[in-house]
Amino acid sequence: METVNLRTFLEQAPMGYAYHRMVCDADGQPVDYVFLDVNRAYEEMTGLKRENVLGKHLSQAVPEVLADHFDWVSFFAQAALEGKTIETEQYVPSLERYYRIKAIPAEEPHFICYVTDITAEKEQMERFRSVASALNDIVLDIDDTLRFTGVYTTDESQLFFPKETFIGKTVPEVFNEVTTRQIQENLERVQQNDSKLSTEYASWHTGEERWYQAVYLGRQDSFDRWRYNIVIRDITESRLAARALEESERSKSVLLSNLPGMAYRCRYDRHWTMEFVSEGCRILTGYSPDQLIGNRDCSFSDLILEEYRDQLWEAWVEATAEKKPMQAEYRILMADNTEKWVWEQGVPIYNDNGEVEALEGLVIDLSERKAMERAMRQARDAAESANLAKSQFLANMSHEIRTPMNGLYGFLQLMELTDLKGEQQEYLAHMRQSIDTLLSIVNDILDISRIESGKLELEYIPFDLREEMKAAVMPFSLRAREKELELSMIIDSEVPRQVMGDPIRLRQVLTNLVSNAVKFTEAGTVLIHATVSEKPLADEGEPMIVFRVMDTGIGISEAVQSRLFEPFVQAETSTTRRYGGTGLGLSIVRHIVALMGGWVNLASQPGKGTAITCTIPFPEMPEQAD
């Protein structure tokens, strides 16, 4: 089977092709789109050069299009964000062309745009309307001496010469030698056959090529003299239409033959009896169009693996009943007895009575995509296995480290009770601080390992919410004073005191957030604020407590914010060197809050500070009677 390079195919395709990515604002609303790829036909049809548009937004590459009456961004958003295949025909004033546009969804938020320049077709239709509304024939009467006896037309401007040029003059006196000879020969043929004769010819008397149909009629009068009528009709438009139609059919044939799959038209029956099949069926199925059309050698149903036939038929029955497109994935058996995954999209065609007349659509090869999906699944499974092994290893190692560390910590506490000199006490304090840091790291590793292995469990007990908040914040008051920071906590009166939940994990969340806020703030304030959300949890009506930790610290760049809650991710390298840390704290916070049924939001601006908000449902304890 010959492999065709996709890039080469797109460049040779007669249809314009463009690949875009939709751009949305902070609210998820589409506002623009980016040019990622275009082919040569697209450049020729639109006049937009590849080097001038790739990587640019529509508003940058073609800003004048935004002033058009048609909202291109909203139109294409249906494909990019809603997964719809849509079509339209539009006139683009900024490009002065008519286009037929088809948008197909790709991986969100991307979409593919197929473009056909239908300017000539539109202009041709306008000419047709004009001709149909003002069609006038020219009638010339000629006697047996080839003299003009009458000239009739409702529009004399259509005549080759002024009307008076004809009357009383003979054919040789009006026309040149070549035209005269043609007229004479045609009149002789009328005499010989005693019937009418129709001919077509081209003329350039107006300075451009015009085509005419001349119908010669002859009869003999009572004196056996021949009288002739020549009815002349301008058929230039019909000639052009036929030529354009021929070109259109040729273009369609080329397009169908180059489609990445098999285009078809079939009857609405269980055999999917083919009436038309494109040349793409040879590569897709191994059969030629002649073998499939009319079920000559086999029906398309024979190619579909048995376990998929009923499913596909039911999908078509549903599509025809609801008058909607049909999409399906299934496997077929090729002529060489190998199996292949295919994807089909088609639409039912209805007659004037609303009955299904035929099915039309496209079937393409999914083999490469299925192989890629299989490889991705295998890679994902391997990665998950490796991650699980890593988590188990970290947990085991952390346990091994924490056991002797706890022993060392205990001996340090005993040493503090002995009679030590000032310098020794200072060394001991540094050792204890280092061990505290190391134990914190070990605990973080244990927690992230439990989270990744799904073994982190929450308690559900009554506790005093305000006391837990104080317990989480108070340990940092000394460090805040040392850095001359204003550390404050505000708990709104609406926040309940007694709630149900896991106090240890809540304290861990707040401790992580306050620790980071104090660590990364050199001057200013750190504020912990607890409020009740205006919207309770929808299902149970439980109050949602909003914990917001705000600081005036160094802030976080936008590039880092999106991945800051991933394990082992920290801010810039320089920040890590200066402040230290494992990069696990915020990841643990996000997972614990999610386990509690809540969510975390981050807002930050470099140089101005950070605000992290945790919204968590905490059922309020009923008040106890005295």
N, C-alpha and C positions, 0 to 999 in steps of 0.2 A: 504494500500500500504506500502510495507516494505521500510524503509529509510536506505540507505547505506551510512555510513560515508565516505566522500570523501577521507580522509587520508588513511582509511583502504582499500578503493578501489584502490587507487594509489599504495599502498604497495603490493597488491596482483596481480596487473596487470602484465602480462608477458612482456609487452613492457616497455622499459626504458622511464622514464619521468623526465624532468627537467624544472624548471621555472627560467627565467633569466630577468635581467634588462640591457638594452643597456646603455653604457656610451659614451657620446659625449664630444668633446672638446669645446672650447669657440666659435668656428665657427659652431658648430652644426654637426660636422663630427663624425661618429662612430669610436671609437678607442679601445673599450674593452667592455666586458660585465661581469656581476656579477652573481654568482650562488646564487639563493634564495631558491631553493628546489630541491631535487632529490629523487627518490624512490629506493627501494631495487634492482629492476631489472637493473636500471641505474648503481648502484654501481657494480653489478656483471658483467655487460657487459663491463664496461670501466675500472674497477679496481680503480676508484676514490671514495674514501670513503666520506660519507656525512660529517663527522666531520672535514675532511681536506679541503673541498671546499666551504661549505656554508659561505656566506658573503664575499667571496674572488673574485677578478677579475680573468679572465682567465689567464692573464699574471702572476698572483701570484700563482694560483693553479696548472696550467699546462703550465709553460713558454715554454717548449719544443714544444708545439703545434704551437706556433707562427712561428717556423722555417719550418713548413710544406708548401708544395707547394700550398695548398688550403687556400684562405683567408676566414677564418671562420667568422670574425667580419663583413666583407662586406656582406657575405651571409646572416647572421642572421639579419643584419640591414634592409633587405628587408621586413622581417616580423615585426620587432619591430617598424620601423619608416615609412614604406610605406604601412603597412597593408596587405601584400601579404602572401598567404599560399604557401610555396615552399618545394621542395623535392630534395634530391640528394643522390647519393651513392658514398662514398669516402673511400679510404684506409688511415688510420692514422698511419704513420710510428712510431710515438712516442709511440703508444699503440699496434702496430703490429696487428691491427684488421681492418676488413672491416665493415662499418656501413651503414645502410639505415637511412637517417635523414629526418624528416619532421618537419618544423617550422611553427607554427601557431601564428598569431598576438594576443596579449592580449591588455590590456590597455596601450597605449603608455607611455613610451618606453619599455614595457615588452613584452616578447614572451614566448611561450611554445615550447619545443623541445621533439619530440618523437624519440626514438632511438631503432633500431633493429640490433642486431649483425648478420651479414650475412657472417661472415668469413667462416663458414662451407659450406654455399651455394656456395660461390665464389671458395673455394678450390675444392669442388665437381665438379663444372663446368670445372675447369682446368683438373681434372682427366678425365672427359668425353671427352674433346678435345684430350687428349693424346691417350685414348683408340680408339677413332674414327679414328685417323690418323695411328695407328699401330696395328689394330685388326688382330690377326692371330688365326686360329683354329688349333686344333690338330686332325689328322685323324689316327686311329688305324685300321689295317686290321687283322682279326682273322679268322682262318679256323675252320673246324668242330671239331678239337681236342683241341680247345681253345688255339692254338699256334699263336703267333704274327708273321704275315708274312710281315708286312710293317708298318712303322711309318713315317708320313709326317707332317712337320711343317716348316715354314719359320724362326722360332725363337726357337732353341732347348732349350733355357733357360726356356721356358715355360713347358718343360717336367718334369714329376715327378722324373724321373731318367735319367741317360745318355741314349742316343739313342741305343747304343749297348746292353743295359740291356734288351731291349724288343725283338730284332730280334732273332728268333729261340727259344724263351722261351715261356712257357705256362703261362696262367693267374695266376695259383697258385704259379708259380715260381717267379713271379714278385711282386704280391700284397699279402697282408696279408689275413688271413682267412675270415675276415668280408667283405672286399672289393671283394674278389673272389666270395663269396656266392652271393653278390648283383649283380655282373656282370652275373653270371650264371643264376640267376633267371630272369634277364631282357632279356637275350638271349633266354631263354625258352619261355618267353611271346611273343617275336618276332616270334618265330617258330609257336606258337599256333595261333596267330592272322594274321600271314603272312603279317605283316605291320611294320611300324616304331614305335618306342617308345621313348618318351622324358621324361627325369627325371632331377631333380636338386638335388644337394647334396653339402655338405660343406666339406672342407678339410683343415687340418692344417699342411700339409707337408712342407710349407715354414716358419713355425713358427708363422703364423697368420691365422686367419680364412679367407678362400677363398671359394667363391661359384662358382659352375660350372654347366653348362647345358650339359648333355650327350644325344645325339640323336643316338639310336640304329637302324641300318638298316640291314636287312637280306635278302638273296636270295639263291636259289639253283642253282648249276651249272649243266652242262649237265650230270653229273654223280650223280645227286641228292644229292650232298654234300652241306652242308650249308656253306655259306661264309658270314662273318659279317664285317660291318664297324661301328666303334664308332667315332662319331664326337663330340669332346669336346671343349666347348667354355667357357672362363672365364667370368662369368656374375657377378662377385663381385660388379663391379661399378653400374650395373643396379639394383642389390639388394640394395646397399647402397642408390642409388637414390630413389628407391621406398620407402625405410624406411624413408629417409629424407623428401620425399614428403608427406608421411603419417603423419610425425611429424609436417610438415609445415601446412598441412590441419587441424590437430588437434589444432595447435597453433592459426591458423586463426579462427577456430570455437570458441576457448576459448576467443580470443580477441573480436570477434564480440558479443559474449554473454555477455561480460563485458563492452562493450561500453556504455557510458551514453546516450543512445538513441536507435534509430532504424536504422540499416543499411538496405539498400534495393537495388534491381535491378528490374526495371519495364519496360514495353513496353512504347514506345513513342505514347501514345494515351490519349484521354481526360479523360479516367477512371484511368490512371496510374495503369494499370493492373500489379499486382505484380508477378514476377517470383521467387524472393527470398526475404525473410524478416527475420531479426535476431530476437532472442528471446526478445530483448528489446522492441518489439512492444506491449508486454503484459502490461508492466508498462506505456508505452507512450499512448496507445490507449484503452487498456482494451480488445483488441482482440488478439487471438493467431495467429501465422504465418499461420496455416492451414486455418483459417477463411478469411485471406486476400489474400493469394496466389491464383491467377486465379479468383479473385472476387467471391470466393465460397459463403460467407455469405454477403459480402459487398465489394464495391470497395473503394480504398483510396480516390477517388473523393467524395464519399458519406460522408466521415469524415470531409472534408474541408468545413467550413462555406461558404454559397453561395456567400457572398460578396467578397470572396477572390479567388474563383475558376478561374475566367477569368484573374485576375491579375497574378496568379501563372502560368497559361498556357501561357500567353503572355511573362512572364519572361523566360519560357523554350523555347519558339519559338525564342526569341532573342538570348538566349545562344546557341542554336543549329545552328542558322544562322551564328553567329560570332565565333563558336567553342571555347566557353569560359565557365568557371564554372558559375553556377547559385546559387544565394543566395536569400532567402526570409524569411519574418516573417509573420505568419498568425495564425488564430485560427482554432482548430479542435473540433469536437464533439466526446467525448469518448463514450464507450459502455454504461456507466451509465448515459448518457445524460448531463454530465457536460462539460463545455467548458475549453479549455486549449490553451495557447499561445505556439507555437513551432517555431523553427528556422531550416531551411533546407539549406543544401549545397549539390549540386550534379553536375555531369558532364555528357554530352552526350557521348555515345560510338558509334563509327562509324565502318561499315564493310569495306571490301576492295574496295567497289565501292563508298565510301564516303557517304553512306546513314546512317541515324541514326538507329542503331540496338537496342539500349536500353538506359535507363537512370540509373545511379548509384549514390548513395549518402547516406547522413545521416540526420536524423531528430531528434532533441533533444528538451527536455522540457525547455521552457522559463518562466515557471510560477514563479519561485523564483526570477528570474531577473526582471520580470515585476512588481512583488510585491515590490521589492526593489526600482525600479525606481519610482513607485507610492508613496512610503513612502518618498523618497528623494524629490519629487516634493512638497509633502505636507509640509515637513520640510522647504524647501526653501521658499514656499509661507508664511509660518508662520514667518520665520526669516525676510523676506522682510517686512511683515506687522509690525512686532515688530520694525524693523529698521526705518520704516517710522514714526511710533508713537514716537520713541525716537527722531528722527530728529525734528518732529513737537514740541515735548515737549521742546527740547533744544532751538529751535528758539523762542518759546513763553517766556521761562524763560529768555533768553538772552535779549529780548525786555524789559521785566519787570525790569531787572537789569540795562540795559543801560540808561533807562529814568531817574531814580534818580541819576545815576552816572554822567550823563551829567549836571544835576542840581548842584551836588556837585562840579564838575569840574569848572562850571561857578563861583560859590562862591569863590573857591580857587583863580581864576584869579582876582576877585575883591579884595580879601584879600591882594594879592601881591601889589596892588596899595595903600594900607594903610601904615601908619607909624609903621613898625614892627622892633623889635630889631633883632640883628644878629642871635641869637639862634632861634628866632621864624621864621625868614626867612629860616633857615636851615631845621626846622621841616616841614615848608610849602613845601619846595622843595622835601623832601622825600615823603610827601603826594601826591604831584602832580605826582611824578615818579611812585608811586604805582597805582594811578588811571590810568595813561597812560598804565601801564602793564595790568591792569584789563580790560580796554576798548579794548586793543588789543586782549586779550583772548576772550572777548565777540564777537568781530567782526569776529574772526576766527571761533567761534562756529556758528555764523549766516551764514557765507559763506559755511561751510561744510554742514550745514543743507540745504541751497539752492541747493548746488551741488547734494546731495543725493536725494533730492525731484525733481530734474530736473528743478528748477526754476531760476537758475543762468543764466542771459542773458548778452550778450556782445553788446557793442556799435560798430558801424562801421562808424568812423568819421576820417577826416584828422587830423594829428597831427605831431609835430616835434619830431622825434624819438630821436635825440641827446639830446634835452632839457629834455625829459622824463627820459632818462638814468641818466642825471646829477641830476635831482630832486630825483631820487630813491637812488642815492649813497651819495649825499652831507650830509644828516642827520647823517651819520655814521662817518663823518670825525673827529668830536670831540672825540667820543668814541675810534676811532682808534689812535688818538694822545695820549689820556690818557693811552692806552695800549702799546704805542710806536710801533705801527704797521705801515707798509708802505701800505697805501690804494691808489690804482691807477686805472685809467680807460683808456682803449685804444679803440678807434673807428676807424676802417679802413676807408680809403678814399672811398672805393667802397660802403660803407653802405649809402643808401639814407637818406636824411634828412626828407623829407616830405613823409609820408606813410599813408595808410588807416588801421584803426583798432581801438582797444579799449585802449587808453592810460592809463586809470585808472587801468585796470587789468594788463597791462604790468608792470606798476610801482609796483603793488602789488607783482607780481612774482619776480621782481628784488629786491624789498625791503626784501622779505622773504629770498632770497638766500644770499644777502649781510649781512643781520642781523645775519644769522647763521654763515657765514664765520668769521665775526668779533667776534661773541660770543665765537666760539670754537677755536680761534687762540690766543695763548698767546705770540707768538713771530714770527717775519718774515713778510710775505706780504699777502695782499688780492688784487687780480687783477680781474677786470671786463673787458672782451674783447669781442667786437662785430665785427663779420665778415660776409661776404656774402658766403653762401654755393655754392660750384661749381655746384651742381645739383639743378636746380630750381624745383618747384612743377610740377610734370609731366603733370597734366591735363591742368592747366592754364598757365604754364610757369612763375608763379609768383616767385619773388626772395625769397629765404629762408634765414632769418637772424639768425645767430648763436650767441647766448649769452652764454658766458662761464665765470663762477665765480669760481676762483681758490684760494685756500688758503694753508698755510703751518701749518694747525692746527692739532688737535689730530687725525684726520682720523676716518674711520668707518670700523669695522670688516666685513669680508665677510659674516658672519652668519647673520648680521643685514641688510646688503645692500639690499637683495632681498625683504624685507618687510618694508623698511624705508619709502616708499611712501604711506603706508596704514594709515588710520586715527588713531590717538592716539598712534602710534608706535614711540618710541624714541630709542636712543642707550642704552647702559648698564645702570643699575639702579644707579650706582655711578655717571655716567655722568649726569643723570637727576637731582640727588640731588644737584650736584655742579652748573649746569648751568640753571636749571629750564626749563620751556616751556611746551606746551600742546601736542606736537607731531602732530599738525594739519597743520603746515606751509607747509611742503613738499607735503602732500596730496593735499592741496589746489593748490599748484604750478602745480602738475601733472594734475589735473583736468582742471585748467584754460588753460594750454598749449594745452591740448587735445581738448578743446572747440575751441581754435584758429586754430586747424588743424595741430598742431605740436607734438613734442615728447620730452621727457627728458631722458638724459643718465647720469649715475653716475659712476665715477671712484674714488676709494679711497684706501688708504693704511694706516693702523694704525701707528701713530707716524710720518707720512710724509705729510699728507694733503689730501685734497679732491678737485675734479673738477666736477662741475655739469654743464651740457650743455643743453640748451634749444634751439631747432631749430623750428622757427615759421615762417610761410609765412606772409609777409607784402607787399601787392601791393603798388608799388611806385606811388606817386601822379605825374601826368604830370606837367611839368614845365609851369608856367603861363607866358604869354607874357606881356612885359612891357606896 
